[in-house]
């Protein structure tokens, strides 16, 4: 049943782009902020405890509905629930749609739009150097594909809709904690940000490595494995940062793109972002085949 729900959910995710704004779930920010306020009243507690509690509270409604449905109507209500939960667990934005918007901005030569669309993919500061920005976007596509897609699929296959939504809940808490820390001049939210990032990094640890292996299979295998074995230029301060470094390094190497001096930066930017998006799609097809095979052999439900 999970395979059927996964296939339906991925098809809907590809077609219902006009509904992506619903996945932002801004109304949950108030609940998360309230949890942060309570956590700040307990400064002596390890920050990871309230972060885990907040994430579990966000996951409880899904668990309650699953238990209430049971095997009613031969599991059809559960199938509908799984599809709905998967749709809201993916994203919040489709990486392919962001890549298309970025490429359109490059071709139009709109610098402000290029900056905005690149920032939506990178989710951090955009390099001022054009070629550096191009490389950063290509790496970010490989990183964000895991966070927005493959890690969600992994937890969905492993634990069903509850697993997928719990992973997304940790991501929502992490994003809100990062935002709160950026606005907190006194630094009270820094420990919550670090704890939320740590929890999310733990849950993304296995999917990140499976995704990195997938990039090697979907792209240039030798280059990808060589990049995996090569030491990182920067020492990671958390599991989450190490996951991102690994995905960026291996994914970029798997693309095996070269910088042609005769190629203009517009063409290079479009070619690189498109190639990264296509590799993600190829890997999604590989995952679908593997999950289908596992289902046929009874390894998943």
TORTORRO-39190 format. One record per residue (C-alpha): residue number from 1; x, y, z. Coordinates in Angstrom, 1 decimal. Layout:
% TORTORRO-39190
NUM | X | Y | Z
...
END
This chain:
% TORTORRO-39190
1 | 0.0 | 0.0 | 0.0
2 | 2.9 | 2.4 | 0.7
3 | 4.1 | 1.9 | -2.9
4 | 0.7 | 2.8 | -4.3
5 | 0.5 | 5.8 | -2.0
6 | 4.0 | 6.9 | -2.9
7 | 3.3 | 6.7 | -6.6
8 | 0.1 | 8.6 | -6.3
9 | 1.7 | 11.2 | -4.1
10 | 4.6 | 11.8 | -6.4
11 | 2.3 | 12.1 | -9.4
12 | 0.1 | 14.7 | -7.5
13 | 3.3 | 16.5 | -6.4
14 | 4.3 | 16.9 | -10.0
15 | 0.9 | 18.0 | -11.3
16 | -0.6 | 20.1 | -8.5
17 | 2.0 | 22.9 | -8.6
18 | -0.8 | 25.4 | -7.9
19 | -1.3 | 23.9 | -4.4
20 | 2.4 | 24.2 | -3.3
21 | 1.6 | 27.3 | -1.3
22 | -0.5 | 25.2 | 1.0
23 | 2.6 | 23.2 | 2.0
24 | 4.3 | 26.3 | 3.6
25 | 2.1 | 25.6 | 6.7
26 | 2.7 | 29.1 | 8.2
27 | 0.0 | 28.5 | 10.8
28 | 2.3 | 26.0 | 12.5
29 | 4.8 | 28.8 | 13.2
30 | 2.7 | 30.0 | 16.1
31 | 2.7 | 26.6 | 17.7
32 | 6.5 | 26.2 | 17.2
33 | 7.1 | 29.8 | 18.5
34 | 5.0 | 29.0 | 21.6
35 | 7.2 | 25.9 | 22.2
36 | 10.3 | 28.0 | 21.9
37 | 8.9 | 30.5 | 24.5
38 | 8.4 | 27.6 | 26.9
39 | 11.8 | 26.2 | 26.2
40 | 13.5 | 29.6 | 26.9
41 | 11.8 | 29.5 | 30.4
42 | 13.8 | 26.4 | 31.1
43 | 17.4 | 27.5 | 30.4
44 | 18.9 | 24.7 | 32.5
45 | 17.3 | 22.0 | 30.4
46 | 19.3 | 20.5 | 27.4
47 | 17.8 | 22.3 | 24.4
48 | 17.4 | 19.0 | 22.5
49 | 14.6 | 17.9 | 25.0
50 | 12.1 | 20.7 | 24.1
51 | 13.0 | 20.5 | 20.4
52 | 12.1 | 16.7 | 20.4
53 | 8.9 | 17.4 | 22.4
54 | 7.8 | 20.1 | 19.9
55 | 8.5 | 17.8 | 16.9
56 | 6.6 | 14.9 | 18.6
57 | 3.6 | 17.2 | 19.4
58 | 3.5 | 18.2 | 15.7
59 | 3.5 | 14.5 | 14.7
60 | 0.8 | 13.4 | 17.3
61 | -2.2 | 14.4 | 15.2
62 | -1.1 | 12.2 | 12.3
63 | -0.5 | 9.3 | 14.7
64 | -4.0 | 9.8 | 16.2
65 | -5.7 | 9.7 | 12.8
66 | -3.7 | 6.6 | 11.8
67 | -4.8 | 4.8 | 15.0
68 | -8.4 | 5.9 | 14.5
69 | -8.6 | 4.7 | 10.9
70 | -7.2 | 1.3 | 11.5
71 | -8.2 | -1.1 | 8.7
72 | -11.5 | 0.5 | 8.0
73 | -12.9 | 0.0 | 4.5
74 | -10.0 | -2.3 | 3.6
75 | -7.5 | 0.4 | 4.3
76 | -8.8 | 2.9 | 1.7
77 | -9.0 | 5.8 | 4.2
78 | -5.4 | 5.0 | 5.3
79 | -4.4 | 5.1 | 1.6
80 | -6.0 | 8.6 | 1.2
81 | -4.4 | 9.8 | 4.4
82 | -0.9 | 8.5 | 3.3
83 | -1.2 | 10.4 | 0.0
84 | -2.3 | 13.6 | 1.7
85 | 0.4 | 13.4 | 4.4
86 | 3.1 | 12.6 | 1.8
87 | 2.0 | 15.6 | -0.3
88 | 2.4 | 18.0 | 2.7
89 | 5.6 | 16.3 | 3.8
90 | 7.4 | 16.9 | 0.5
91 | 8.8 | 20.3 | -0.3
92 | 7.7 | 22.8 | 0.7
93 | 8.6 | 23.9 | -2.8
94 | 9.4 | 21.6 | -5.8
95 | 13.1 | 21.8 | -6.6
96 | 12.4 | 21.4 | -10.3
97 | 10.0 | 24.4 | -10.3
98 | 12.7 | 26.5 | -8.6
99 | 15.3 | 25.4 | -11.2
100 | 12.9 | 26.4 | -14.0
101 | 12.4 | 29.8 | -12.5
102 | 16.1 | 30.3 | -12.0
103 | 16.9 | 29.3 | -15.6
104 | 14.2 | 31.7 | -16.9
105 | 15.6 | 34.5 | -14.8
106 | 19.1 | 33.9 | -16.2
107 | 17.9 | 33.9 | -19.8
108 | 15.9 | 37.1 | -19.2
109 | 19.0 | 38.7 | -17.6
110 | 17.0 | 40.0 | -14.6
111 | 19.7 | 40.3 | -11.9
112 | 17.3 | 40.8 | -9.0
113 | 15.2 | 37.8 | -10.1
114 | 18.3 | 35.7 | -10.6
115 | 19.4 | 36.6 | -7.0
116 | 16.0 | 35.8 | -5.6
117 | 15.6 | 32.4 | -7.4
118 | 19.1 | 31.4 | -6.6
119 | 18.6 | 32.2 | -2.9
120 | 15.4 | 30.1 | -2.9
121 | 17.5 | 27.1 | -4.0
122 | 20.6 | 27.8 | -1.9
123 | 18.7 | 28.9 | 1.1
124 | 21.6 | 31.1 | 2.2
125 | 23.6 | 34.0 | 0.9
126 | 24.2 | 34.0 | -2.9
127 | 27.8 | 34.5 | -4.0
128 | 28.4 | 37.7 | -5.9
129 | 30.7 | 36.1 | -8.4
130 | 28.7 | 34.7 | -11.3
131 | 30.6 | 31.4 | -11.9
132 | 30.7 | 30.8 | -8.1
133 | 27.0 | 31.3 | -7.9
134 | 26.4 | 28.9 | -10.8
135 | 28.4 | 26.2 | -9.0
136 | 26.7 | 26.9 | -5.7
137 | 23.3 | 26.5 | -7.3
138 | 24.3 | 23.1 | -8.8
139 | 25.5 | 21.9 | -5.4
140 | 22.4 | 23.3 | -3.7
141 | 20.1 | 21.4 | -6.1
142 | 21.8 | 18.1 | -5.0
143 | 21.4 | 19.1 | -1.3
144 | 17.8 | 20.3 | -1.4
145 | 16.7 | 17.3 | -3.4
146 | 17.5 | 15.2 | -0.4
147 | 15.9 | 17.5 | 2.1
148 | 12.7 | 18.1 | 0.1
149 | 12.3 | 14.8 | -1.6
150 | 14.5 | 11.7 | -1.0
151 | 14.7 | 11.9 | 2.8
152 | 10.9 | 12.2 | 2.9
153 | 10.5 | 9.2 | 0.6
154 | 13.0 | 7.2 | 2.7
155 | 11.0 | 7.8 | 6.0
156 | 7.7 | 7.2 | 4.2
157 | 8.9 | 3.8 | 2.9
158 | 10.4 | 2.9 | 6.3
159 | 7.6 | 4.1 | 8.7
160 | 4.7 | 5.2 | 6.5
161 | 3.0 | 8.6 | 6.6
162 | 4.0 | 9.0 | 10.3
163 | 7.7 | 8.7 | 9.4
164 | 7.5 | 11.2 | 6.5
165 | 5.5 | 13.8 | 8.6
166 | 7.8 | 13.4 | 11.6
167 | 10.8 | 14.2 | 9.3
168 | 9.0 | 17.2 | 7.9
169 | 8.1 | 18.4 | 11.4
170 | 11.8 | 18.4 | 12.4
171 | 12.5 | 20.4 | 9.3
172 | 9.8 | 22.9 | 10.1
173 | 11.2 | 23.3 | 13.7
174 | 14.7 | 23.7 | 12.3
175 | 13.7 | 26.4 | 9.8
176 | 11.8 | 28.3 | 12.5
177 | 14.6 | 28.0 | 15.0
178 | 17.1 | 29.4 | 12.4
179 | 14.7 | 32.3 | 11.7
180 | 14.2 | 33.0 | 15.4
181 | 17.9 | 32.9 | 16.1
182 | 18.5 | 35.4 | 13.3
183 | 16.1 | 37.8 | 14.9
184 | 17.2 | 37.3 | 18.5
185 | 19.9 | 39.8 | 19.3
186 | 20.4 | 38.4 | 22.8
187 | 21.2 | 34.9 | 21.5
188 | 18.6 | 33.1 | 23.5
189 | 17.5 | 31.0 | 20.6
190 | 21.0 | 30.0 | 19.5
191 | 20.9 | 26.8 | 21.6
192 | 17.4 | 25.9 | 20.2
193 | 18.7 | 26.5 | 16.6
194 | 21.7 | 24.2 | 17.2
195 | 19.5 | 21.5 | 18.8
196 | 16.9 | 21.6 | 16.0
197 | 19.7 | 21.4 | 13.4
198 | 21.3 | 18.5 | 15.2
199 | 18.0 | 16.5 | 15.4
200 | 17.2 | 17.2 | 11.7
201 | 20.8 | 16.1 | 10.8
202 | 20.4 | 12.8 | 12.6
203 | 17.2 | 12.0 | 10.7
204 | 18.8 | 13.0 | 7.4
205 | 22.0 | 11.0 | 8.0
206 | 21.0 | 7.7 | 6.4
207 | 18.9 | 9.3 | 3.5
208 | 21.8 | 11.6 | 2.7
209 | 24.2 | 8.7 | 2.2
210 | 21.7 | 6.8 | 0.1
211 | 21.1 | 9.8 | -2.0
212 | 24.9 | 10.3 | -2.4
213 | 25.2 | 6.7 | -3.6
214 | 22.3 | 7.4 | -5.9
215 | 24.0 | 10.4 | -7.4
216 | 27.0 | 8.1 | -8.2
217 | 24.6 | 5.7 | -9.9
218 | 22.7 | 8.4 | -11.8
219 | 25.8 | 10.4 | -12.8
220 | 29.5 | 9.9 | -13.2
221 | 30.3 | 7.1 | -10.9
222 | 34.1 | 7.4 | -10.7
223 | 34.0 | 11.2 | -10.1
224 | 31.3 | 10.8 | -7.5
225 | 33.1 | 8.1 | -5.5
226 | 36.4 | 10.0 | -5.8
227 | 34.7 | 13.1 | -4.3
228 | 33.2 | 11.0 | -1.5
229 | 36.6 | 9.7 | -0.5
230 | 38.2 | 13.1 | -0.8
231 | 38.4 | 15.0 | 2.5
232 | 36.2 | 18.1 | 2.8
233 | 37.8 | 21.5 | 2.6
234 | 35.8 | 22.7 | 5.6
235 | 35.3 | 20.9 | 8.9
236 | 31.6 | 20.3 | 9.6
237 | 30.4 | 21.5 | 12.9
238 | 27.2 | 19.3 | 13.0
239 | 25.8 | 16.2 | 11.3
240 | 23.5 | 18.4 | 9.3
241 | 26.4 | 20.4 | 7.9
242 | 28.4 | 17.2 | 7.1
243 | 25.4 | 15.8 | 5.3
244 | 25.1 | 18.9 | 3.1
245 | 28.8 | 19.0 | 2.4
246 | 28.7 | 15.3 | 1.4
247 | 25.7 | 15.8 | -0.9
248 | 27.1 | 18.9 | -2.5
249 | 30.6 | 17.4 | -3.1
250 | 29.3 | 14.0 | -4.5
251 | 26.4 | 15.5 | -6.4
252 | 28.6 | 18.2 | -8.1
253 | 31.2 | 15.6 | -9.0
254 | 28.5 | 13.2 | -10.4
255 | 27.4 | 15.9 | -12.8
256 | 31.0 | 16.0 | -14.2
257 | 30.4 | 19.4 | -15.9
258 | 33.3 | 21.3 | -17.4
259 | 33.6 | 25.1 | -17.7
260 | 34.2 | 25.8 | -21.3
261 | 36.0 | 29.2 | -21.8
262 | 34.1 | 29.8 | -25.0
263 | 30.7 | 29.2 | -23.4
264 | 28.9 | 32.3 | -22.1
265 | 27.8 | 32.3 | -18.4
266 | 24.1 | 32.4 | -19.3
267 | 24.4 | 29.1 | -21.2
268 | 26.6 | 27.6 | -18.5
269 | 24.2 | 28.6 | -15.7
270 | 21.2 | 27.1 | -17.5
271 | 23.1 | 24.0 | -18.5
272 | 24.4 | 23.3 | -15.0
273 | 21.1 | 23.8 | -13.2
274 | 19.2 | 21.8 | -15.8
275 | 21.8 | 18.9 | -15.6
276 | 21.5 | 18.8 | -11.8
277 | 17.7 | 18.7 | -12.0
278 | 17.8 | 15.9 | -14.6
279 | 20.1 | 13.9 | -12.4
280 | 17.7 | 14.3 | -9.5
281 | 14.8 | 13.0 | -11.7
282 | 16.9 | 10.0 | -12.8
283 | 17.7 | 9.2 | -9.2
284 | 13.9 | 9.4 | -8.4
285 | 13.2 | 6.9 | -11.1
286 | 15.9 | 4.6 | -9.7
287 | 14.4 | 4.9 | -6.2
288 | 11.0 | 4.1 | -7.6
289 | 12.3 | 0.9 | -9.3
290 | 14.1 | -0.2 | -6.2
291 | 11.1 | 0.5 | -3.9
292 | 8.8 | -1.4 | -6.3
293 | 11.2 | -4.4 | -6.3
294 | 11.3 | -4.4 | -2.5
295 | 7.5 | -4.3 | -2.4
296 | 7.2 | -7.2 | -4.8
297 | 9.5 | -9.2 | -2.6
298 | 7.6 | -8.3 | 0.5
299 | 10.4 | -6.2 | 2.1
300 | 8.0 | -3.2 | 2.6
301 | 4.3 | -3.0 | 3.2
END
